[in-house]
Amino acid sequence: MSNASRPSEPVLVVGAGPVGLTIANLLVAQGVSVIIVERNASTSDEAKAISLDAESLRVYQSAGLSEQIEQVVVPGTGTRYYDRHDRVLFQARGGRPYQLGYAFKNQFAQPELENVLAGQLAQRGTHVRFATEVVGLTDHAAGVTAQLRDLATGRLEETEVSWVAACDGGRSTVRQVLGIEMSGRSHEQTWLVVDVLDDHHRERYGMHHGNPRRPAVIVPGRDGRCRYEFRLKPGEGVPSEPPSSDLVADLLAPHRAITDDQIERSVVYRFHAIVAEQWRSGHCFLLGDAAHMMPPFAGQGLNSGVRDAANLAWKLAMVWHGDLAPDVLATYQLERRQHAKDTVEFSERLGRVVMTTSRWRALVRDAVVRAMLLAPAGRRYLGEMRYRPKTVHAKGVVSRGARDDRPLVGSLLPQPWVLPSPSLRPRRLDDVLGSGFALLGVDVDGSDWDHVAAIAAGHGLPALREIDVVWEDLLPPPAGTRPAIVDAEDTLNEVMAGVRGSFVLVKPDRYVAAVFVASEADAVVADLARWLRVPTPAGGEKDGGPEAPAVPRSPGPVPSVNGVGSRDGSAL
């Protein structure tokens, strides 16, 4: 690591919910010093978030946490949708099974997840500072001065930090202090959520019942846990009041009998569909519910927050270590905001269709879906959930060269099993790629490698892990000059079929930055170098970078607004 502009100050993570604990683990795994504060006295005892997708589990793999996380999740098989008469319409299982290395959808209990994440932080020497809030933030050229208050003693302290990751939930006071507005809308419809124990459901999939008389969602979990959600009618409940035990029992009655000691949580809520206008102000970033809130129907609330953490963590780590100039941090919003906005809007649309209370709309929905299922293309579209927004980086650390239709660019690279040299023992692809940038040469010549490596060095790109992708069923050369991988399951060759003879540059979050042949290397690398600059010696760098919001200058600590430090409260 160059350490050309490495700060001595830690990164401050505000909020120890799933998103805050995720980015803290990602940063600590990359050797970054972290302070994480949480206003509450402990991790959550409520199962708010309940679903992690394959991409999220892949993120935890990058932090060395996959084995621990897999112990508290149920490898699921997607979501089954029912029609207006409670008959099965179809089951959405996602694309190719284990395309990203993990099950498409995985149920879990939030308290168990938080305990695993907090426990892993502690094992690595970073402890959550519970019952601690931020009462002041002063942004300056070198970072942020944060004022922290111990809620148990009332003691105030001032600490210098390099960056702030605000994961303090939908009511984020950091966002309010920064003066960042949110756009979108809140919905008037009310829902009852009940988390129960000793449940009989054993399905590994969620169930969305589209009966317009009472739309409902059932999501079984581990060890007899199950979540029930019911659309409420006017007068049945309001978010400001706890639901009556009679209402809970009546709505559960068609599914099971219930006793008070079997109810872990019951709450009435309204959902929001809003996105922050900007996700960065100076040295402060918004993540998770602090940046976006969405209806639960697509199960992407927490997963979107984990994507935020994965996108920002590698950039903060490389800047903190002095391996990249701060310019790259401007790409966080460029790469994440649009997809989050699309996902919020998709969740709204899905709720309007699947959870409608209109008998006419339900009738049309069922007829259209059944017609689509008659054709193979329709079955693939629904079963593989091709209607979901694609996670593609259209802007940011991406370069398409002279072709807009270049395959893979901006998309998430699948994670097949591969045979790496020299052992040829099966491993997941990410375990071979390493934690930084990887440059894959897909059946390319050695002279092309030399040409591309020289250009990358000439433009000052960070270190790249060079890996040969051996085509078809051949063994790697016995005396190769760089590591090589061979397809172990016919997936790698399928993924790379359209880029044979090209180089594939993979970012640390496993999204593809560029695909190019050797003759295009100079133009592509020059395009990427505007973001991927190794910093010059201390004193020659700016903190904003291209397209970054201006750094606010505060004359003193910013007053607290209801206290900062509450955990992210993602609902699903």
GIURGI-V350779 format. One record per helix or strand of 3 or more residues. SS is the DSSP state (helix for helix, strand for strand). FROM is the first residue (numbers start at 1). TO is the last residue. If there is no record, write none. Layout:
# GIURGI-V350779
SS & FROM & TO
SS & FROM & TO
This chain:
# GIURGI-V350779
strand & 10 & 14
helix & 18 & 29
strand & 34 & 37
strand & 51 & 53
helix & 54 & 62
helix & 66 & 70
strand & 73 & 75
strand & 79 & 82
strand & 88 & 92
strand & 105 & 108
helix & 110 & 123
strand & 132 & 140
strand & 143 & 150
strand & 156 & 166
helix & 173 & 178
strand & 182 & 186
strand & 191 & 196
strand & 206 & 209
strand & 216 & 220
strand & 226 & 231
helix & 245 & 252
helix & 260 & 262
strand & 263 & 269
strand & 272 & 276
strand & 284 & 286
helix & 288 & 290
helix & 296 & 298
helix & 301 & 320
helix & 326 & 354
helix & 359 & 372
helix & 376 & 383
strand & 417 & 420
strand & 426 & 428
helix & 429 & 433
strand & 437 & 442
helix & 446 & 458
strand & 464 & 470
strand & 483 & 487
helix & 491 & 499
strand & 503 & 506
strand & 511 & 516
helix & 518 & 529
